[in-house]
Amino acid sequence: MGMKSWPRHERPRERMFEQGAASLSDSELLAVVLGTGMQGRSALEVARQLLAHFGSLRVLLAASPEDVYGINGIGPGRWARLVAATEIVHRSLRQALDRPDALTSPSATRQFLRARLRDLPYELFCILLLDNRNRVISFDQLFRGTIDGASVHPREVVRLALARNAAAVILAHNHPSGIAEPSQADEIITHRLREALALVDIRVLDHIVVGEAECVSFAERGLI
């Protein structure tokens, strides 16, 4: 039986219109994005089976197309809808940085960085460039892969900061393991970057490591 034959209050899309998207469960939101089901199964049933297979929305959206294709009838069309919905969220976060008052508090900065980095299956080193009033100039993704002295190049960080006329920076990267505790390599590269940027009078305000459940601040730990 398709969802169109269900009582109105049980249909995800109608409930979203009447009660708001926040009222829907993960499977109901996923069903709305998928749009249609398959022969003999509604979109909600397909969504529930996908979540049961991957365990959560986070894991599903971080999966590669090859991991998803063929599961419960998911092909390029439905996968494209999921990827597009995720990218819309990421772009809205990036556009929020265009406001002069963006990220004016540590909590707002952490929320932004968690949304951008937490669910990535690989390490990504990023930088927030700030002006002399600590307003955001830009958010840039610089290096992908294991964060160590060989993969993060201070010269590139300095070059970018000077090109954007930054007065200060906040460094950030994620730990795909989910554990936000900084490694020795994290501490070493942080001090190398701080020394390199200090030569051109650019301050490193913090280095934030994003894990699954928390973010660790070097500044709060007294590591900067």
MDAnalysis code that builds the backbone (N, CA, C; Angstrom):
import MDAnalysis as mda
import numpy as np

u = mda.Universe.empty(672, n_residues=224, atom_resindex=np.repeat(np.arange(224), 3), trajectory=True)
u.add_TopologyAttr("name", ["N", "CA", "C"] * 224)
u.add_TopologyAttr("resid", np.arange(1, 225))
u.add_TopologyAttr("resname", ["MET", "GLY", "MET", "LYS", "SER", "TRP", "PRO", "ARG", "HIS", "GLU", "ARG", "PRO", "ARG", "GLU", "ARG", "MET", "PHE", "GLU", "GLN", "GLY", "ALA", "ALA", "SER", "LEU", "SER", "ASP", "SER", "GLU", "LEU", "LEU", "ALA", "VAL", "VAL", "LEU", "GLY", "THR", "GLY", "MET", "GLN", "GLY", "ARG", "SER", "ALA", "LEU", "GLU", "VAL", "ALA", "ARG", "GLN", "LEU", "LEU", "ALA", "HIS", "PHE", "GLY", "SER", "LEU", "ARG", "VAL", "LEU", "LEU", "ALA", "ALA", "SER", "PRO", "GLU", "ASP", "VAL", "TYR", "GLY", "ILE", "ASN", "GLY", "ILE", "GLY", "PRO", "GLY", "ARG", "TRP", "ALA", "ARG", "LEU", "VAL", "ALA", "ALA", "THR", "GLU", "ILE", "VAL", "HIS", "ARG", "SER", "LEU", "ARG", "GLN", "ALA", "LEU", "ASP", "ARG", "PRO", "ASP", "ALA", "LEU", "THR", "SER", "PRO", "SER", "ALA", "THR", "ARG", "GLN", "PHE", "LEU", "ARG", "ALA", "ARG", "LEU", "ARG", "ASP", "LEU", "PRO", "TYR", "GLU", "LEU", "PHE", "CYS", "ILE", "LEU", "LEU", "LEU", "ASP", "ASN", "ARG", "ASN", "ARG", "VAL", "ILE", "SER", "PHE", "ASP", "GLN", "LEU", "PHE", "ARG", "GLY", "THR", "ILE", "ASP", "GLY", "ALA", "SER", "VAL", "HIS", "PRO", "ARG", "GLU", "VAL", "VAL", "ARG", "LEU", "ALA", "LEU", "ALA", "ARG", "ASN", "ALA", "ALA", "ALA", "VAL", "ILE", "LEU", "ALA", "HIS", "ASN", "HIS", "PRO", "SER", "GLY", "ILE", "ALA", "GLU", "PRO", "SER", "GLN", "ALA", "ASP", "GLU", "ILE", "ILE", "THR", "HIS", "ARG", "LEU", "ARG", "GLU", "ALA", "LEU", "ALA", "LEU", "VAL", "ASP", "ILE", "ARG", "VAL", "LEU", "ASP", "HIS", "ILE", "VAL", "VAL", "GLY", "GLU", "ALA", "GLU", "CYS", "VAL", "SER", "PHE", "ALA", "GLU", "ARG", "GLY", "LEU", "ILE"])
u.atoms.positions = np.array([
    [0.849, -1.194, 0.000],
    [0.000, 0.000, 0.000],
    [0.888, 1.249, 0.000],
    [0.710, 2.133, -0.984],
    [1.496, 3.352, -1.076],
    [1.109, 4.367, -0.025],
    [2.008, 5.355, 0.160],
    [1.758, 6.353, 1.207],
    [0.559, 7.225, 0.890],
    [0.200, 7.354, -0.399],
    [-0.940, 8.193, -0.743],
    [-2.240, 7.664, -0.152],
    [-2.261, 6.360, 0.114],
    [-3.469, 5.772, 0.689],
    [-3.459, 5.796, 2.216],
    [-2.353, 6.276, 2.804],
    [-2.279, 6.340, 4.265],
    [-3.124, 7.513, 4.760],
    [-3.542, 7.487, 6.031],
    [-4.191, 8.673, 6.617],
    [-3.268, 9.881, 6.504],
    [-3.831, 11.045, 6.284],
    [-3.031, 12.250, 6.034],
    [-2.013, 12.503, 7.145],
    [-2.405, 12.277, 8.401],
    [-1.509, 12.606, 9.507],
    [-0.322, 11.641, 9.609],
    [-0.351, 10.553, 8.822],
    [0.745, 9.599, 8.842],
    [1.685, 9.778, 7.652],
    [1.356, 10.654, 6.713],
    [2.198, 10.863, 5.547],
    [3.292, 11.888, 5.879],
    [4.569, 11.534, 5.669],
    [5.662, 12.438, 6.063],
    [5.570, 13.827, 5.448],
    [5.299, 13.924, 4.148],
    [5.296, 15.235, 3.506],
    [4.182, 16.112, 4.049],
    [2.986, 15.533, 4.224],
    [1.868, 16.311, 4.749],
    [2.134, 16.730, 6.190],
    [2.738, 15.834, 6.974],
    [3.077, 16.196, 8.358],
    [4.121, 17.305, 8.391],
    [5.052, 17.273, 7.450],
    [6.064, 18.326, 7.394],
    [5.416, 19.672, 7.111],
    [4.458, 19.725, 6.187],
    [3.771, 20.972, 5.875],
    [3.008, 21.491, 7.083],
    [2.400, 20.590, 7.827],
    [1.516, 21.002, 8.916],
    [2.244, 21.220, 10.241],
    [3.312, 20.434, 10.494],
    [3.976, 20.481, 11.795],
    [5.430, 20.918, 11.735],
    [5.959, 21.050, 10.535],
    [7.351, 21.455, 10.380],
    [8.268, 20.262, 10.212],
    [9.412, 20.482, 9.546],
    [10.349, 19.393, 9.252],
    [10.932, 18.787, 10.524],
    [11.068, 19.591, 11.576],
    [11.654, 19.084, 12.817],
    [10.800, 18.008, 13.462],
    [9.531, 17.931, 13.082],
    [8.641, 16.929, 13.675],
    [8.846, 15.538, 13.078],
    [9.580, 15.450, 11.966],
    [9.753, 14.177, 11.286],
    [10.945, 13.402, 11.835],
    [10.857, 12.099, 11.792],
    [11.969, 11.234, 12.164],
    [12.990, 11.213, 11.034],
    [14.158, 10.615, 11.300],
    [15.183, 10.511, 10.263],
    [14.646, 9.772, 9.038],
    [13.940, 8.681, 9.267],
    [13.428, 7.903, 8.141],
    [12.371, 8.679, 7.366],
    [11.567, 9.479, 8.056],
    [10.547, 10.264, 7.368],
    [11.183, 11.371, 6.536],
    [12.200, 12.039, 7.072],
    [12.904, 13.061, 6.295],
    [13.561, 12.446, 5.065],
    [14.180, 11.291, 5.263],
    [14.824, 10.615, 4.148],
    [13.802, 10.224, 3.085],
    [12.626, 9.798, 3.518],
    [11.567, 9.425, 2.563],
    [11.127, 10.626, 1.735],
    [11.059, 11.810, 2.366],
    [10.674, 13.018, 1.637],
    [11.715, 13.345, 0.571],
    [12.988, 13.192, 0.902],
    [14.052, 13.469, -0.065],
    [14.025, 12.452, -1.206],
    [13.826, 11.185, -0.880],
    [13.770, 10.153, -1.915],
    [12.600, 10.373, -2.855],
    [11.493, 10.852, -2.309],
    [10.352, 11.224, -3.138],
    [9.409, 10.084, -3.451],
    [9.925, 9.015, -3.992],
    [9.083, 7.884, -4.377],
    [9.691, 6.579, -3.886],
    [8.850, 5.585, -3.757],
    [9.322, 4.274, -3.343],
    [9.626, 3.399, -4.533],
    [9.466, 2.107, -4.335],
    [9.683, 1.131, -5.391],
    [8.467, 0.231, -5.458],
    [8.464, -0.629, -6.414],
    [7.334, -1.527, -6.565],
    [7.159, -2.357, -5.292],
    [5.994, -2.212, -4.689],
    [5.691, -2.967, -3.484],
    [6.197, -2.358, -2.203],
    [6.949, -1.236, -2.284],
    [7.476, -0.595, -1.077],
    [7.349, 0.916, -1.197],
    [6.895, 1.530, -0.138],
    [6.768, 2.983, -0.125],
    [8.141, 3.617, 0.077],
    [8.230, 4.936, -0.146],
    [9.488, 5.656, 0.086],
    [9.908, 5.542, 1.547],
    [8.930, 5.520, 2.451],
    [9.251, 5.412, 3.873],
    [9.844, 4.041, 4.187],
    [9.333, 3.003, 3.580],
    [9.882, 1.667, 3.801],
    [11.302, 1.565, 3.249],
    [11.526, 2.157, 2.078],
    [12.874, 2.177, 1.513],
    [13.818, 2.938, 2.438],
    [13.368, 4.073, 2.959],
    [14.192, 4.882, 3.852],
    [14.539, 4.112, 5.122],
    [13.580, 3.438, 5.697],
    [13.836, 2.662, 6.919],
    [14.838, 1.551, 6.668],
    [14.730, 0.903, 5.520],
    [15.659, -0.177, 5.199],
    [17.067, 0.362, 4.961],
    [17.179, 1.537, 4.347],
    [18.490, 2.154, 4.163],
    [19.140, 2.484, 5.500],
    [18.362, 3.067, 6.404],
    [18.904, 3.424, 7.717],
    [19.268, 2.184, 8.514],
    [18.487, 1.127, 8.372],
    [18.808, -0.124, 9.060],
    [20.123, -0.701, 8.521],
    [20.347, -0.556, 7.211],
    [21.563, -1.087, 6.601],
    [22.798, -0.300, 7.031],
    [22.708, 1.041, 7.008],
    [23.877, 1.874, 7.308],
    [23.974, 2.272, 8.780],
    [22.872, 2.200, 9.490],
    [22.913, 2.492, 10.919],
    [22.512, 3.896, 11.299],
    [22.713, 4.869, 10.399],
    [22.353, 6.258, 10.701],
    [22.392, 7.086, 9.428],
    [21.774, 8.267, 9.498],
    [21.855, 9.206, 8.379],
    [23.293, 9.614, 8.109],
    [24.056, 9.839, 9.164],
    [25.443, 10.278, 9.014],
    [26.250, 9.295, 8.199],
    [26.144, 8.019, 8.535],
    [26.913, 7.009, 7.829],
    [26.429, 6.883, 6.381],
    [25.121, 6.945, 6.189],
    [24.564, 6.860, 4.833],
    [25.083, 7.988, 3.958],
    [25.027, 9.230, 4.448],
    [25.416, 10.377, 3.637],
    [26.924, 10.471, 3.435],
    [27.702, 9.791, 4.292],
    [29.158, 9.776, 4.126],
    [29.612, 8.630, 3.234],
    [28.697, 7.732, 2.865],
    [29.050, 6.577, 2.046],
    [29.326, 6.999, 0.609],
    [30.083, 6.182, -0.098],
    [30.343, 6.436, -1.515],
    [29.190, 5.904, -2.340],
    [29.021, 6.393, -3.566],
    [27.951, 5.871, -4.422],
    [28.033, 4.353, -4.596],
    [29.259, 3.836, -4.704],
    [29.433, 2.397, -4.898],
    [28.900, 1.606, -3.713],
    [28.962, 2.201, -2.509],
    [28.464, 1.517, -1.311],
    [26.946, 1.516, -1.247],
    [26.329, 2.434, -1.978],
    [24.881, 2.620, -1.867],
    [24.121, 2.013, -3.040],
    [24.700, 2.104, -4.236],
    [23.991, 1.623, -5.422],
    [23.555, 0.166, -5.249],
    [22.329, -0.084, -5.619],
    [21.810, -1.446, -5.584],
    [21.151, -1.824, -4.287],
    [21.347, -1.016, -3.227],
    [20.719, -1.310, -1.944],
    [19.305, -0.765, -1.955],
    [18.343, -1.642, -1.820],
    [16.940, -1.248, -1.788],
    [16.544, -0.396, -2.994],
    [17.172, -0.683, -4.131],
    [16.788, 0.003, -5.358],
    [17.376, 1.372, -5.535],
    [18.363, 1.754, -4.729],
    [18.976, 3.074, -4.859],
    [19.911, 3.072, -6.073],
    [19.656, 3.980, -6.995],
    [20.492, 4.151, -8.167],
    [20.965, 5.584, -8.254],
    [21.547, 5.982, -9.373],
    [22.083, 7.341, -9.522],
    [21.061, 8.440, -9.248],
    [19.799, 8.250, -9.661],
    [18.800, 9.296, -9.469],
    [18.525, 9.588, -8.004],
    [18.229, 8.549, -7.243],
    [17.942, 8.750, -5.815],
    [19.200, 9.192, -5.061],
    [20.345, 8.611, -5.437],
    [21.583, 9.024, -4.777],
    [21.880, 10.504, -5.037],
    [21.608, 10.962, -6.251],
    [21.827, 12.372, -6.572],
    [20.972, 13.278, -5.691],
    [19.754, 12.855, -5.367],
    [18.899, 13.656, -4.489],
    [19.517, 13.782, -3.094],
    [20.054, 12.685, -2.583],
    [20.676, 12.718, -1.260],
    [21.900, 13.623, -1.236],
    [22.746, 13.484, -2.269],
    [23.962, 14.298, -2.338],
    [23.611, 15.775, -2.487],
    [22.604, 16.075, -3.313],
    [22.197, 17.467, -3.509],
    [21.667, 18.071, -2.219],
    [20.871, 17.312, -1.457],
    [20.332, 17.817, -0.198],
    [21.455, 18.125, 0.787],
    [22.468, 17.252, 0.820],
    [23.608, 17.473, 1.708],
    [24.402, 18.706, 1.290],
    [24.617, 18.867, -0.010],
    [25.389, 20.011, -0.503],
    [24.661, 21.327, -0.264],
    [23.333, 21.309, -0.322],
    [22.562, 22.522, -0.029],
    [22.849, 22.996, 1.397],
    [22.890, 22.049, 2.327],
    [23.186, 22.401, 3.718],
    [24.584, 22.990, 3.830],
    [25.569, 22.353, 3.171],
    [26.936, 22.846, 3.238],
    [27.054, 24.252, 2.640],
    [26.366, 24.490, 1.545],
    [26.449, 25.820, 0.924],
    [25.781, 26.887, 1.775],
    [24.692, 26.515, 2.435],
    [24.033, 27.494, 3.304],
    [24.951, 27.884, 4.454],
    [25.744, 26.920, 4.952],
    [26.704, 27.223, 6.009],
    [27.803, 28.148, 5.491],
    [28.295, 27.862, 4.275],
    [29.335, 28.727, 3.710],
    [28.826, 30.142, 3.473],
    [27.586, 30.262, 3.010],
    [27.021, 31.576, 2.747],
    [26.803, 32.360, 4.032],
    [26.592, 31.634, 5.125],
    [26.423, 32.309, 6.411],
    [27.683, 33.065, 6.808],
    [28.838, 32.634, 6.283],
    [30.086, 33.313, 6.601],
    [30.190, 34.685, 5.956],
    [29.336, 34.974, 4.991],
    [29.383, 36.273, 4.326],
    [28.874, 37.389, 5.220],
    [28.172, 37.033, 6.294],
    [27.654, 38.063, 7.203],
    [28.793, 38.607, 8.061],
    [28.832, 39.921, 8.276],
    [29.910, 40.494, 9.095],
    [29.940, 39.950, 10.514],
    [28.776, 39.532, 11.041],
    [28.721, 39.072, 12.421],
    [28.806, 37.552, 12.526],
    [29.240, 36.891, 11.453],
    [29.309, 35.430, 11.458],
    [30.370, 34.936, 12.437],
    [30.064, 33.878, 13.130],
    [31.001, 33.193, 14.016],
    [31.664, 34.134, 15.017],
    [30.849, 34.880, 15.729],
    [31.386, 35.831, 16.705],
    [31.546, 35.222, 18.086],
    [31.264, 33.939, 18.241],
    [31.427, 33.291, 19.534],
    [32.079, 31.932, 19.334],
    [32.790, 31.419, 20.351],
    [33.393, 30.089, 20.239],
    [32.367, 28.993, 19.943],
    [31.176, 29.101, 20.527],
    [30.158, 28.069, 20.313],
    [29.675, 28.067, 18.859],
    [29.520, 29.257, 18.271],
    [29.098, 29.342, 16.875],
    [30.174, 28.779, 15.948],
    [31.436, 29.045, 16.276],
    [32.538, 28.527, 15.477],
    [32.572, 27.004, 15.528],
    [32.404, 26.454, 16.713],
    [32.411, 25.000, 16.851],
    [31.234, 24.370, 16.119],
    [30.089, 24.993, 16.212],
    [28.914, 24.453, 15.527],
    [29.136, 24.422, 14.024],
    [29.712, 25.486, 13.494],
    [29.997, 25.540, 12.062],
    [30.993, 24.457, 11.661],
    [32.082, 24.336, 12.418],
    [33.119, 23.377, 12.074],
    [32.628, 21.936, 12.205],
    [31.812, 21.673, 13.204],
    [31.252, 20.319, 13.348],
    [30.373, 19.971, 12.154],
    [29.559, 20.932, 11.728],
    [28.675, 20.674, 10.593],
    [29.463, 20.428, 9.318],
    [30.598, 21.091, 9.176],
    [31.392, 20.964, 7.940],
    [32.308, 19.749, 7.936],
    [32.795, 19.334, 9.144],
    [33.888, 18.364, 9.167],
    [33.563, 17.035, 9.838],
    [32.579, 16.998, 10.694],
    [32.396, 15.826, 11.549],
    [32.180, 14.525, 10.779],
    [31.420, 14.563, 9.706],
    [31.003, 13.326, 9.044],
    [31.899, 12.899, 7.893],
    [33.001, 13.596, 7.669],
    [33.882, 13.229, 6.565],
    [34.622, 11.928, 6.872],
    [34.764, 11.041, 5.888],
    [35.468, 9.774, 6.123],
    [36.988, 9.904, 6.031],
    [37.492, 11.107, 5.790],
    [38.926, 11.361, 5.679],
    [39.254, 12.631, 6.453],
    [40.526, 12.789, 6.799],
    [40.933, 13.999, 7.506],
    [41.023, 15.164, 6.526],
    [40.540, 16.301, 6.958],
    [40.592, 17.513, 6.143],
    [41.070, 18.665, 7.018],
    [42.135, 19.311, 6.593],
    [42.697, 20.446, 7.321],
    [42.168, 21.735, 6.704],
    [41.591, 22.583, 7.543],
    [40.953, 23.818, 7.069],
    [41.440, 25.016, 7.873],
    [41.101, 26.181, 7.367],
    [41.502, 27.405, 8.051],
    [40.413, 28.451, 7.914],
    [40.111, 29.110, 9.011],
    [39.244, 30.289, 9.019],
    [40.145, 31.510, 9.051],
    [40.039, 32.356, 8.036],
    [40.824, 33.586, 7.974],
    [39.999, 34.734, 8.527],
    [40.589, 35.520, 9.414],
    [39.879, 36.584, 10.112],
    [40.560, 37.928, 9.888],
    [39.765, 38.997, 9.930],
    [40.352, 40.340, 9.810],
    [40.786, 40.829, 11.185],
    [41.181, 42.115, 11.271],
    [41.720, 42.624, 12.531],
    [40.662, 42.839, 13.605],
    [39.390, 42.607, 13.261],
    [38.306, 42.637, 14.258],
    [37.742, 41.233, 14.466],
    [38.500, 40.254, 14.046],
    [38.135, 38.840, 14.179],
    [36.845, 38.488, 13.438],
    [36.573, 39.202, 12.356],
    [35.447, 38.851, 11.491],
    [35.950, 37.920, 10.400],
    [35.099, 37.002, 9.973],
    [35.510, 35.978, 9.014],
    [35.726, 36.584, 7.634],
    [36.880, 36.317, 7.060],
    [37.165, 36.664, 5.667],
    [36.778, 35.505, 4.762],
    [37.209, 34.300, 5.146],
    [36.876, 33.120, 4.340],
    [37.147, 31.855, 5.138],
    [36.572, 30.772, 4.661],
    [36.823, 29.436, 5.185],
    [37.394, 28.620, 4.034],
    [38.589, 28.077, 4.228],
    [39.279, 27.391, 3.135],
    [39.698, 25.985, 3.547],
    [39.471, 25.034, 2.643],
    [39.921, 23.662, 2.812],
    [41.274, 23.534, 2.143],
    [42.285, 23.177, 2.911],
    [43.647, 23.231, 2.381],
    [44.264, 21.872, 2.083],
    [44.212, 20.947, 3.033],
    [44.929, 19.694, 2.866],
    [44.040, 18.524, 3.251],
    [44.086, 17.490, 2.447],
    [43.283, 16.297, 2.686],
    [44.193, 15.101, 2.921],
    [43.866, 14.323, 3.926],
    [44.665, 13.146, 4.234],
    [45.137, 13.189, 5.668],
    [46.111, 12.372, 6.007],
    [46.640, 12.334, 7.368],
    [47.278, 13.668, 7.700],
    [46.934, 14.205, 8.861],
    [47.475, 15.505, 9.266],
    [48.804, 15.283, 9.980],
    [49.906, 15.518, 9.298],
    [51.226, 15.435, 9.909],
    [52.139, 16.446, 9.228],
    [53.382, 16.440, 9.612],
    [54.303, 17.437, 9.090],
    [54.525, 17.339, 7.600],
    [54.256, 16.191, 7.023],
    [54.504, 16.023, 5.595],
    [53.344, 16.489, 4.737],
    [52.149, 16.571, 5.324],
    [50.977, 16.871, 4.506],
    [50.458, 18.291, 4.674],
    [50.808, 18.960, 5.760],
    [50.395, 20.344, 5.979],
    [51.614, 21.237, 5.769],
    [51.521, 22.123, 4.793],
    [52.672, 22.926, 4.405],
    [52.524, 24.368, 4.903],
    [53.302, 24.776, 5.899],
    [53.192, 26.133, 6.438],
    [53.303, 27.214, 5.383],
    [54.150, 27.007, 4.381],
    [54.320, 28.029, 3.342],
    [53.003, 28.319, 2.632],
    [52.212, 27.251, 2.352],
    [50.928, 27.436, 1.681],
    [49.933, 28.167, 2.576],
    [49.972, 27.861, 3.869],
    [49.073, 28.532, 4.810],
    [49.419, 30.016, 4.896],
    [50.707, 30.322, 5.000],
    [51.148, 31.718, 5.070],
    [50.786, 32.456, 3.791],
    [51.029, 31.819, 2.657],
    [50.726, 32.459, 1.374],
    [49.251, 32.835, 1.280],
    [48.372, 31.915, 1.668],
    [46.940, 32.181, 1.603],
    [46.539, 33.293, 2.563],
    [47.054, 33.236, 3.780],
    [46.699, 34.258, 4.773],
    [47.131, 35.646, 4.321],
    [48.305, 35.748, 3.716],
    [48.770, 37.048, 3.219],
    [47.940, 37.512, 2.035],
    [47.601, 36.582, 1.142],
    [46.817, 36.947, -0.036],
    [45.441, 37.477, 0.344],
    [44.880, 36.964, 1.435],
    [43.550, 37.403, 1.886],
    [43.634, 38.542, 2.901],
    [44.847, 38.996, 3.186],
    [45.047, 40.095, 4.130],
    [44.481, 39.758, 5.507],
    [44.704, 38.541, 5.950],
    [44.198, 38.104, 7.253],
    [45.069, 38.646, 8.378],
    [44.429, 38.941, 9.492],
    [45.150, 39.370, 10.691],
    [45.271, 38.242, 11.700],
    [44.390, 37.249, 11.587],
    [44.391, 36.119, 12.511],
    [43.752, 34.924, 11.816],
    [44.008, 33.752, 12.365],
    [43.440, 32.531, 11.785],
    [42.976, 31.599, 12.898],
    [42.029, 30.731, 12.541],
    [41.658, 29.592, 13.373],
    [41.879, 28.349, 12.517],
    [42.712, 27.457, 13.007],
    [42.992, 26.210, 12.302],
    [41.968, 25.159, 12.727],
    [41.689, 24.214, 11.851],
    [40.728, 23.169, 12.197],
    [40.972, 21.935, 11.350],
    [40.753, 20.775, 11.947],
    [40.704, 19.540, 11.179],
    [39.877, 18.526, 11.953],
    [39.490, 17.484, 11.262],
    [38.651, 16.453, 11.864],
    [39.436, 15.167, 12.084],
    [38.917, 14.342, 12.991],
    [39.429, 12.994, 13.197],
    [38.325, 12.015, 12.809],
    [38.446, 11.345, 11.666],
    [37.402, 10.406, 11.240],
    [37.146, 9.283, 12.235],
    [38.107, 9.013, 13.107],
    [37.905, 7.993, 14.135],
    [36.806, 8.385, 15.110],
    [36.483, 9.689, 15.129],
    [35.473, 10.182, 16.057],
    [36.049, 10.677, 17.369],
    [37.312, 10.389, 17.626],
    [37.964, 10.800, 18.876],
    [38.689, 12.116, 18.627],
    [38.300, 13.147, 19.352],
    [38.819, 14.487, 19.086],
    [40.139, 14.792, 19.776],
    [40.639, 13.885, 20.590],
    [41.872, 14.140, 21.326],
    [43.018, 14.438, 20.363],
    [43.703, 15.585, 20.535],
    [44.803, 15.939, 19.625],
    [45.964, 14.946, 19.728],
    [46.565, 14.666, 18.597],
    [47.730, 13.787, 18.569],
    [49.001, 14.613, 18.712],
    [50.122, 13.927, 18.882],
    [51.394, 14.625, 18.947],
    [51.678, 15.342, 17.631],
    [51.298, 14.694, 16.515],
    [51.489, 15.330, 15.200],
    [50.654, 16.602, 15.094],
    [49.440, 16.600, 15.665],
    [48.598, 17.799, 15.657],
    [49.290, 18.941, 16.396],
    [49.881, 18.615, 17.527],
    [50.554, 19.647, 18.324],
    [51.782, 20.182, 17.592],
    [52.525, 19.305, 16.950],
    [53.741, 19.730, 16.247],
    [53.396, 20.667, 15.093],
    [52.423, 20.285, 14.269],
    [52.104, 21.132, 13.117],
    [51.488, 22.452, 13.570],
    [50.746, 22.434, 14.671],
    [50.175, 23.681, 15.189],
    [51.270, 24.665, 15.564],
    [52.293, 24.182, 16.242],
    [53.387, 25.073, 16.643],
    [54.194, 25.535, 15.433],
    [54.354, 24.674, 14.433],
    [55.059, 25.093, 13.213],
    [54.280, 26.194, 12.495],
    [52.971, 26.031, 12.406],
    [52.154, 27.042, 11.741],
    [52.134, 28.342, 12.540],
    [52.058, 28.218, 13.846],
    [52.044, 29.431, 14.677],
    [53.338, 30.224, 14.496],
    [54.471, 29.535, 14.480],
    [55.757, 30.209, 14.308],
    [55.868, 30.838, 12.919],
    [55.416, 30.118, 11.891],
    [55.503, 30.641, 10.524],
    [54.616, 31.870, 10.344],
    [53.410, 31.824, 10.881],
    [52.488, 32.961, 10.742],
    [52.926, 34.143, 11.591],
    [53.570, 33.876, 12.723],
    [54.043, 34.972, 13.576],
    [55.083, 35.821, 12.859],
    [55.830, 35.224, 11.942],
    [56.854, 35.968, 11.197],
    [56.241, 37.063, 10.331],
    [54.956, 36.901, 9.981],
    [54.279, 37.914, 9.170],
    [53.146, 38.574, 9.965],
    [53.273, 38.510, 11.300],
    [52.345, 39.200, 12.218],
    [50.896, 38.740, 12.066],
    [50.704, 37.454, 11.848],
    [49.355, 36.877, 11.805],
    [49.208, 35.933, 12.999],
    [48.179, 36.157, 13.794],
    [47.982, 35.383, 15.024],
    [47.196, 34.092, 14.760],
    [47.578, 33.042, 15.454],
    [46.792, 31.806, 15.470],
    [45.968, 31.824, 16.743],
    [44.669, 32.017, 16.604],
    [43.799, 32.128, 17.777],
    [43.470, 30.767, 18.375],
    [43.377, 29.753, 17.528],
    [42.991, 28.437, 18.040],
    [43.233, 27.384, 16.959],
    [43.272, 26.159, 17.401],
    [43.241, 25.003, 16.499],
    [42.182, 24.075, 17.085],
    [41.143, 23.805, 16.326],
    [40.022, 23.007, 16.803],
    [40.021, 21.663, 16.099],
    [39.989, 20.604, 16.902],
    [39.922, 19.246, 16.381],
    [38.488, 18.759, 16.530],
    [37.899, 18.348, 15.428],
    [36.495, 17.941, 15.411],
    [36.395, 16.418, 15.473],
    [35.703, 15.929, 16.489],
    [35.426, 14.499, 16.610],
    [33.949, 14.239, 16.449],
    [33.528, 13.049, 16.789],
    [32.123, 12.703, 16.622],
    [31.237, 13.410, 17.636],
    [31.633, 13.394, 18.896],
    [30.763, 13.924, 19.943],
    [31.222, 15.264, 20.484],
    [32.449, 15.667, 20.184],
    [32.964, 16.909, 20.754],
    [34.019, 17.524, 19.854],
    [34.342, 18.771, 20.177],
    [35.448, 19.466, 19.545],
    [36.450, 19.823, 20.651],
    [37.708, 19.666, 20.355],
    [38.755, 20.020, 21.319],
    [39.449, 21.279, 20.851],
    [39.541, 22.260, 21.742],
    [40.182, 23.548, 21.461],
    [41.590, 23.575, 22.030],
    [42.583, 23.826, 21.165],
    [43.948, 23.986, 21.639],
    [44.059, 25.151, 22.602],
    [43.323, 26.231, 22.309],
    [43.397, 27.414, 23.176],
    [42.914, 27.085, 24.587],
    [41.811, 26.345, 24.672],
    [41.268, 25.990, 25.992],
    [42.184, 25.030, 26.728],
    [42.919, 24.219, 25.972],
    [43.849, 23.277, 26.596],
    [45.179, 23.947, 26.971],
    [45.345, 25.205, 26.588],
    [46.589, 25.882, 26.865],
    [47.717, 25.444, 25.948],
    [47.369, 24.931, 24.766],
    [48.372, 24.444, 23.818],
    [48.786, 25.502, 22.810],
    [48.154, 26.658, 22.880],
    [48.523, 27.788, 21.998],
    [48.839, 28.998, 22.864],
])
